[in-house]
Structure formats: structure tokens, C-alpha cells
Amino acid sequence: MRIGIPKEIKSHEYRVGLTPDNVRQLCECGHKVLVQQNAGAAIGFNDEMYHRAGAEIILTAEGVYRGAELIVKVKEPQPEEIPLINDQHLVFGYLHLAACKSLTTDLMATGASCVAYETIVGENGGFPLLAPMSQVAGRYAVQAASQYLANPYGGNGILMGGVTGVPAAEVLIIGAGMVGTEAAKIALGLGGRVTLIDRSIDALRKAENFFGSQVITQVSSQSALLNHAKKSQVIVGAVLVSGAKAPHVLTRENLKLLQQGTVLVDVAIDQGGCFESSRPTTHDEPTFLEDGIIHYCVANIPGAVARTSTLALSNATLPYVMRLADKGKSALKERMFLGGENIKEGHLVNEAVAKAHDLHLFTS
């Protein structure tokens, strides 16, 4: 199969779909890999490394899309990329279609088949291709929050861990999944006082077994959420509904209850955001202020640590890419791709996305 690796063009997105080592393994199995010039240069994977691995270096994105059948990306296709996609393509990457109706309908119009990393369900019910980036995003979210508590970045001048005689920051993490537990690890490491809130008692029990008494766990309710939010200096939104638009756990009206200078980090922003006041930001301008509350809503958080993120992601995705390369679209019928296909030859086949946008769900 002909596999294309375009250079990512989302703002400050430095990750790349496959590493040179991945490319070598695919080429050794007889596949042809087309890599756009400088696709991995920002994270130390130069064109010569890809060439030595067996790839053909292509000057333009147009050339990659024209020559490839399977497109392996990191982030969802940007508006400039949509005209390059056609009904011969199988697009594999993070799509987050529930957050954007126009992207959904534009991809449908291409006639392509599109498989989303974030909706593939593993044998244990988890999300194996979402997990590595959830781990990165959860850890980075607290690092970012710690920075924006500081005066030069608009905060109230709070040190996350406090010092002798001065209390540490109160950190509220909403959601006890992968993002939430990774965020809790870093918040504890920085000395914060952490509360983890979730609707699932099982998830909280698992977190409690791991953290012991270091973390306060709380079953989520509106009153419990607001009580903890009012006394917190950092609030991390780590809410996930697979493939669907994230629910709003804090409204604009709720902002009035928070301390001025509170830092909200919305890790669910690529699924629409879990705070009503959230809107996507970039690494160029990562924050905005609303009602005195600092919002950090970068839609590609792992892109800030792109080398680590690329290596973690490609470790997880390579077996899937290899299977698609070997079997083509027929591989999508196999258990390992359960839930992954969002668009099938131009038809919307993901129920959560159809519901989010009130679109027709295709059933064959």
C-alpha cells in the first residue's frame, strides 16, 4: 500500500504521523511511504532519516495526497487539506468530529473513509490510541496551570506547592480517567492539594487505591462540584464522552462563584470543551480572561512537547497502521478497529457524531 505522511499544519503542531523507525518497518514489509518534506524536522526527524528508512520525500502536501491511499495524520484535516482528500483515501488520525459540524460535512463530501484514533475501543473497553495523548495532556495541563498562576502570566502570584507557613494551591480535577489521574500525579508532585471528582465510584475507587490519602475523592454532583470549585485556584476539566461533544460541567454563570485569577484548563476543548465559557486557543495565544478567570483552552496540548508525544503516539498506532497497510479497508471489519470508523466512503457511521450535529446516521 502507498502510505502518505503529510506535514501537520495546525497552529504550533510539530508532531508527525510516523517516525523514521515506523517507516522502516513498513517499507521492510513491502509498503511504499511518502513523507512530505520537513514533516518531522521540528522534532529532530529530518528528511535524510526518513530517506534512509526507505521513504520517498515529497515536496508538497498535494504530492503526498495525490500519491497515497492511506493518509496517516496526527490532527484533524485543516480547511486547506480538505480539497486534497478524495474517495480513494483512507484517513487515519485524530478527528474529533463531534466538536465541528463543518469538518464532518466537509469530510463526508470528499467520499473518503475516515478512522479516528480517539474512538477506537480496546479489548478492555478503553481507548488505546487516545490513552498516550491523554497521558501527555493530563501531565502538561497542570504544568501549564502552574505557570499561569504566576503574576507575569496574569495569575495572582500563587506557587502551586506553597512554602512553609503558606498553603499550597487547591487543585480540582473533574474526571478521574486517564487525563484526570495523570493531572493528579503532576499536581501532587508540584505540591498541590488535589481533589478528584467523578460520577463513577469505580473510577474514584481506582484512583484512591493508587493515590491513597494524598488525593481527596468526591462523587460528582452539581453542589459538590461548585463547593470544591469555589475554593480552588486551579480547575482541570478532564471530561470524556467517547466520540461525543463534551458536556458543560461549569456554566458562565458559575464563573461568578470562582476566585478571581482561578486558572481553568479545559483538556476537553478538542471535543467542544467542558466549560461553557471555553473556546479553542493556540500555543501562540493559549489563554483568555473571562469574568476574571484565566482560561487555558489549547486544542492540541500534546503538540507543545511534540517529540515525546510523537514517540508515545506512534508506539500505539503502528500496529494499526501496519494492519491497514496489509489489509486495506477490509481491516476495518476486525475487532481491533471497533468504533474507529467515523465516515465510511462519505457516509457518517458514528452515532455520537450524528447526534451531536443532528445528521443522518448511515447504517448498512
Sequence and secondary structure as in RCSB ss.txt:
>XXXX:A:sequence
MRIGIPKEIKSHEYRVGLTPDNVRQLCECGHKVLVQQNAGAAIGFNDEMYHRAGAEIILTAEGVYRGAELIVKVK
EPQPEEIPLINDQHLVFGYLHLAACKSLTTDLMATGASCVAYETIVGENGGFPLLAPMSQVAGRYAVQAASQYLA
NPYGGNGILMGGVTGVPAAEVLIIGAGMVGTEAAKIALGLGGRVTLIDRSIDALRKAENFFGSQVITQVSSQSAL
LNHAKKSQVIVGAVLVSGAKAPHVLTRENLKLLQQGTVLVDVAIDQGGCFESSRPTTHDEPTFLEDGIIHYCVAN
IPGAVARTSTLALSNATLPYVMRLADKGKSALKERMFLGGENIKEGHLVNEAVAKAHDLHLFTS
>XXXX:A:secstr
 EEEE    STT    SS HHHHHHHHHTT EEEEETTTTGGGT  HHHHHHHT EEESSHHHHHHH SEEE SS
   TTTGGG  TT EEEE   GGG HHHHHHHHHHT EEEEGGG   TTSS TTTHHHHHHHHHHHHHHHHHHTS
GGGTS    TT BTTB   EEEEE  SHHHHHHHHHHHHTT EEEEEES HHHHHHHHHHHGGGEEEEE  HHHH
HHHHHT SEEEE    TTS    SB TGGGGGS TT EEEETTGGGT SBTT   B SSS EEEETTEEEE BTT
GGGGGHHHHHHHHHHHHHHHHHHHHHHGGGGGGSGGGTTTEEEETTEE  HHHHHHHT      
